[in-house]
Amino acid sequence: MSTEERTAMPGHEFSEFSLEDLRRILREGAGTDEAVDLDGDILDSDFAELGYESPALLETAGRIEREFGVTLDDDLLTEIRTPRALIEVVNSSLMPARAR
């Protein structure tokens, strides 16, 4: 089942946003720099070092919001520097949905 099919299903709740989810969304939305290996150990790498500046991260955030049904604070997004931090923010936003 594709991600689009899962998000279209009424009542579907995601349990966790993973590094694999982030890698896929980065590739789909902003592409990848040939010099960057997103499949490597990137959790604590700065997004700028990975080739993702503010516009690409805003696009990524928009895709995450649509796909996972969360709202991410724009001010907070400007402070996020690493994939680990973004994953933590998304998962904390998913927690209220899991508690329902």
C-alpha positions in Angstrom: 0.0 0.0 0.0 1.4 3.4 -1.0 1.8 6.3 1.4 -0.8 8.2 -0.5 -3.3 5.3 0.0 -2.5 5.2 3.7 -3.1 8.9 4.2 -6.3 8.8 2.3 -7.7 6.1 4.6 -10.2 7.6 7.2 -9.1 7.2 10.7 -5.6 6.0 9.8 -3.1 7.1 12.5 0.7 7.0 12.0 2.5 5.6 15.0 5.9 7.1 14.4 7.8 9.3 12.0 11.1 7.6 11.2 14.5 8.5 9.6 13.4 6.5 6.6 10.2 8.6 6.3 12.4 11.8 6.4 14.8 10.4 3.8 12.0 9.6 1.4 10.3 13.0 1.9 13.6 14.9 1.4 14.3 13.0 -1.8 10.7 13.4 -3.1 10.4 17.1 -2.2 13.8 18.7 -2.5 15.9 16.1 -4.2 19.5 15.2 -3.1 22.9 16.7 -3.7 25.1 14.1 -5.5 27.8 14.7 -2.9 25.5 13.8 0.0 24.7 10.2 1.1 21.3 10.4 2.7 21.6 6.6 3.4 24.6 7.3 5.7 24.6 8.3 9.3 22.9 11.7 9.0 20.9 11.9 12.2 23.1 14.5 13.8 24.3 16.2 10.6 23.3 19.8 10.0 20.7 20.2 7.3 22.9 22.9 5.6 25.8 20.4 5.4 23.4 18.0 3.7 22.5 20.6 1.2 19.1 21.6 2.6 18.5 25.3 3.2 15.3 27.0 4.6 13.2 26.7 1.4 13.8 23.0 1.1 13.1 22.5 4.8 9.8 24.4 4.5 8.8 22.2 1.6 9.8 19.1 3.6 7.7 20.3 6.5 4.7 20.9 4.3 5.0 17.4 3.0 5.3 16.0 6.5 2.2 18.0 7.6 0.1 16.7 4.7 1.2 13.1 4.9 1.2 12.7 8.7 -1.6 15.1 9.6 0.4 17.2 12.0 1.0 20.9 12.3 4.6 22.1 12.6 5.3 25.5 14.0 7.2 27.7 11.5 9.2 29.4 14.2 10.3 26.1 15.6 11.2 24.9 12.1 13.7 27.7 11.6 15.5 26.5 14.8 15.7 22.8 13.8 19.2 22.0 12.5 19.4 18.2 12.3 17.3 15.3 11.1 17.2 14.0 14.7 15.7 17.2 15.9 13.1 17.3 13.2 12.1 13.6 13.8 11.7 14.4 17.5 9.4 17.4 16.8 7.3 15.4 14.4 6.9 12.5 16.8 6.0 14.8 19.6 3.3 16.2 17.3 2.1 12.7 16.6 1.8 11.8 20.3 -1.6 13.5 20.9 -3.0 11.6 17.9 -1.8 8.3 19.4 -3.4 9.2 22.7 -6.9 9.4 21.2 
